[in-house]
Amino acid sequence: SQYTSVKDQGNCGSCWAFSTAGMFESVLLKKGISTDLSEQWLVSCNTDGWGCNGGNFANKYYLNPGAVLESCFRYKAADVPCQTGCPYVYIAKSSGNATSVDTIKNAIKTYGAVSCAVIATVYFQAYSGGVFNYDAGGTLNHAVVLVGWDDTLGAAGAWRLKNSWGKSWGESVLMWIEYGCSGVGSGGNYLTY
């Protein structure tokens, strides 16, 4: 599994931006490019009205105009005005969908990571290690990155999930979660570079 530095979205409902940026960072990493992309640029500069009150997968912004570096527009965990003038350093080639176990595995193996939704219950929030398999049901309410898998874990295998809640959560921001548990993989998508 390939993933970049630990992220913390703080007190802002910007998981959608962290999911998109974290996925594209892993895609770039697979190409040998280690970088830190600006989630704040997605939060502040999108034209869909998304922000700290939520949003959607933001792949279209990385296709056009492209991704901005963290160093140019640092994360503020707030709905601050768009900072213009940052160069678009990485422009994605295409976007695809992967929602079944096999297509998600193939996308991670081929491109580097998959962005997806999950149901983040109080049980999910309380995760501190091991393989998470408590499927409480509910509404998809959180976006994350899938960066790897292990077919020997849990009942049928588990995803290596990268969250955006800082290194004090889970296994230093990472989680093992059984395939299909809590809707993980829903809306699965990826970018190519």
KAMO-V183259 format. One record per pair of residues at least 4 apart in sequence whose C-alpha atoms are under 6 Angstrom apart, sorted by sequence separation. I is the first residue (numbers start at 1). GAP is how many residues later the second one is. D is the distance in Angstrom with one decimal. If there is no record, write none. Layout:
# KAMO-V183259
{{I;GAP;D} {I;GAP;D}}
This chain:
# KAMO-V183259
{{15;4;5.9} {18;4;5.6} {29;4;4.7} {40;4;5.8} {41;4;5.4} {42;4;5.5} {50;4;5.8} {61;4;5.9} {62;4;3.9} {70;4;5.1} {106;4;5.9} {107;4;5.4} {108;4;4.4} {120;4;5.3} {153;4;4.7} {168;4;5.9} {169;4;5.3} {170;4;5.7} {180;4;5.4} {28;5;5.1} {29;5;5.2} {50;5;4.6} {61;5;5.9} {62;5;5.2} {98;5;5.0} {108;5;4.4} {152;5;5.4} {153;5;5.7} {167;5;4.1} {170;5;5.8} {98;6;5.0} {151;6;3.8} {167;6;4.7} {150;7;5.6} {166;7;5.7} {43;8;4.8} {150;8;5.5} {149;9;5.6} {149;10;4.3} {163;10;5.4} {148;11;5.9} {149;11;5.2} {148;12;4.8} {162;12;4.7} {147;13;5.7} {161;13;5.6} {72;14;5.9} {146;14;5.8} {161;14;5.0} {146;15;4.6} {160;15;5.7} {145;16;5.7} {160;16;4.9} {145;17;5.1} {159;17;5.6} {158;18;5.8} {159;18;5.3} {144;19;5.4} {158;19;5.0} {68;20;5.0} {119;20;5.8} {158;20;4.1} {18;21;5.9} {67;21;5.2} {68;21;6.0} {119;21;4.4} {157;21;5.8} {158;21;5.2} {17;22;5.5} {66;22;5.0} {67;22;5.9} {118;22;5.3} {119;22;5.5} {120;22;6.0} {3;23;5.2} {67;23;5.2} {66;24;5.6} {118;24;5.4} {66;25;4.2} {117;25;5.5} {117;26;4.3} {116;27;5.6} {63;28;5.6} {116;28;5.6} {62;29;5.7} {63;29;4.8} {115;29;5.9} {38;30;5.6} {62;30;5.5} {115;30;4.6} {37;31;5.9} {38;31;5.0} {114;31;5.7} {37;32;4.4} {38;32;3.9} {114;32;5.1} {37;33;4.8} {113;33;5.7} {36;34;5.6} {113;34;4.8} {40;35;4.9} {20;37;6.0} {44;37;5.7} {45;37;4.8} {14;38;5.1} {20;38;5.9} {44;38;4.7} {13;39;4.2} {16;39;5.8} {12;40;4.6} {13;40;5.1} {14;40;5.8} {16;40;5.5} {13;41;5.1} {16;41;5.6} {129;41;5.5} {128;42;4.1} {129;42;5.6} {127;43;5.4} {131;45;4.8} {132;45;4.6} {133;45;5.5} {137;45;5.9} {131;46;5.5} {135;46;5.3} {135;47;4.9} {133;48;6.0} {119;63;5.1} {118;64;5.9} {119;64;6.0} {12;65;5.3} {118;65;5.1} {118;66;4.5} {10;67;5.9} {116;69;5.2} {117;69;5.2} {116;70;5.7} {116;71;5.3} {116;72;4.3} {115;73;5.6} {115;74;5.3} {114;75;5.5} {114;76;5.0} {30;82;5.6} {27;84;5.5} {27;85;4.5} {26;86;5.3} {99;86;5.6} {26;87;5.8} {99;87;5.9} {99;89;4.8} {23;90;5.3} {98;90;4.8} {23;91;5.9} {97;91;5.7} {98;91;5.4} {23;92;5.6} {97;92;4.1} {96;93;5.5} {96;94;5.4} {95;95;5.7} {19;96;5.6} {95;96;4.4} {94;97;5.7} {94;98;5.3} {93;99;5.4} {92;100;5.8} {93;100;5.0} {92;101;4.9} {23;122;5.8} {19;124;5.6} {19;125;4.8} {19;126;5.4} {16;127;5.3} {15;128;5.4} {2;145;5.9} {1;146;5.2} {1;147;4.4} {9;155;5.6} {8;156;4.8} {7;157;5.0} {8;157;4.5} {8;158;4.2} {7;159;5.4}}
